[in-house]
């Protein structure tokens, strides 16, 4: 593994576990087994490093979403797959990471906000439109408005004041809010489809 890739891997692990502000360049160099001189040969400063870590993480999330969309049988299946395939990413994220980006790393925060307001919002709206076409979602839903509501719901999961839960309960909260959102979309046919998926899951 090349030094740059090792630095990014180590940095992402440390940032997601402890937050971006707490981890120093000394911590990263020590964990990566390199000198600070080598570290600064690849990244000008901590802000540049965090930007690249954020960019890489968002690209991986996009790839997972694209894969689930292309390999799902219908909109309900896509929504469930998305919840399951992104669980590993969210399992390792300490919510303080987003607070640190917001408060101390504006360039990385701007990148995250752009990703959320363009790619994520487009993906949610696309899933809703698909579900309406397949008659699995209610036809009276405005996909673009509901997509914005979903993003606001997702943001609330990282708000410690609104959702004062333990880190270990984060995935459970995420699953509950996703299922609540999905139930609000479903038509009668969609509810039958979801019941079928739950029966299959229980049998597994």
N, C-alpha and C positions, 0 to 999 in steps of 0.2 A: 504494500500500500504506500502510495506517495505521501510525502510529508503534509501537503496541503489537504489531502483527503482525510488523513489521520487527525489533523487539527480540527477540521470541520466536524468529524464524527465525535471526537472527545468534547468539543465545545457544545454541540447540540445536547449531548447527554447531560452535561453539567448545567447548562442554562435551563433545560426543561425540568430538571430535578430541583434546582436551588433558586432559579430566577436569574435574570441577566445581570442585575446590578451587583449582586453579592459576589459573583465569580470574578476573579481578577485574571489578568494575563499571566501572572506567575502561576496561578492554579492550573491554567490550561497548559502552559509549557511543562509543568511538572507531570501532569496526568498524561500528556502526549509523549513524554520522554524525550523532549527536545529542549534546546536552549531558547531563551527569550529572543536572542538574535535571529535564530531561524524562524521563530514565530513572526517577528516583524518583517522578515524578508517576504513573507506571503501576505501579510495583512498590515496595513498602515497603522491601524489602531483598533481598539475594542469595538468602536461603532461600525467599522468596516467588516469586522468579523461577525458581529451579530446580524448585520444586514445579509450577509451571505448564508448564514445559518437559517435565518427566517425565510429567505428566498428558496433554499433547498427544501425546507419543510413544507412550504406551500406548494411547491411543484410536485412533491410526493403525494400530497393530499389530492391535488388535481388529477394525478395519474390514477389514484384509487377510485375517485369518483367517475372518471371516464371509463375505467374498466367495468365497474359495476353497472353503469348505464348500458354499455355495449353487450354485456353478458347476462342481462336480466330478462326474464320472461315477460314482465309487464311492470307497470308503474309501482304497484305495491311491492313486488319482488325487488325492484330497484331500491325503494326506500329502506326495506329491511336489510338488504345487502350493504347499503351505505352505512347503516348504523353498525353493522357487524364488522365490516372491513376497516372502518376508521377507529374502532374501539382501541386498537393497540396504540395508535398515535395519541389519543386522548388519555389513555391509561397512564401515560408517562409525562403528561403535561401538568406542572404545578401552575394553578391559576395566576400566581404572582408573576409569571413570565409576561403575561399580557399587560399587567399593571406596570411592570418595569419598562416595557416598550413604549407605553403611553406616556409615562412620566419622564423617561430619561433618554430614549433612543427614537427621536422623531422620524428619522428617515425610514427606519424599520417599521415603525407604527404606520406611517403613510403607506408603505408597501402592503401591510396586512389589511388596512382599510380599503385600498384599491382592489385587492383580491376579493375581499368580502362583498363589496358593492358591485363588482362586475362579474367575476367568475361564479362565486357562490350563489349570488342572487339569480343569475342566469340559469344555473343548474337546477335550483329549486323550482323556478318558474317553468323550466323545460319538463321537469318531472310532473308538475301539476297539469300542464297542457297534454302530456302523454296520457295521464290518468283520465282526463276528461274525454279524450279521443277513444280510449278503451272502455269508456262508460264505468270505470271503477271509481272515479271521483265525481262529486256533484258538479252538475253543469252550470250552477249559478255562482261559481267561484271566479273571482278575478285573479288570474295567476300572478300577475305582477304585484298586486297589492298584498296578496297572501304570502308571496315570497319575501317581501319586506318584513311582514309580521314574523315570519319564521326566523329571519336573521336577528331581529330584535330579541326573540325568544332565546336564540343561541347565545347572544351576548350576555343575557341575564345570568347564564350559568356561571360566568366568570366574575359576577358581581358578588363579592363577599358579604355586602350588607343586605342585598336582596335574597341571596341564597347562602345563609351561614351554615354550611355543611362541612363535614370532615372530607379531606381529600379522597379517602377510600370510598366515599359514597358518591363521588362525582359521576362515575359511569352509570350507576343506578339512576341518578337524577337525569342524566342525559337520555337514558333509555325511556324513562317515564315521560319526559317532555316530548320526545320524538313520537312515541305511541299516541300521546294525547293529540299532537298535531295531526298525525295520520288519521286518527278516528274522526277528526273534524272535517277531513277531506272526503271520506268514503261515501259512496253511494250504497244502496242496498246490495248491489252486485259486488261492490268492493268489500263490504263487510263479510259477505260469504267467502270471498277470496282470502281475506285475512284469517278467518276462522279455519280455513283449510290449511293455511301455513302453520297456524298454531298447533293443529292436530299432528301435522307432520313433524313438527319440532318436538312435541311430546313423545312421539313414537321413536324418535332418534335417541 
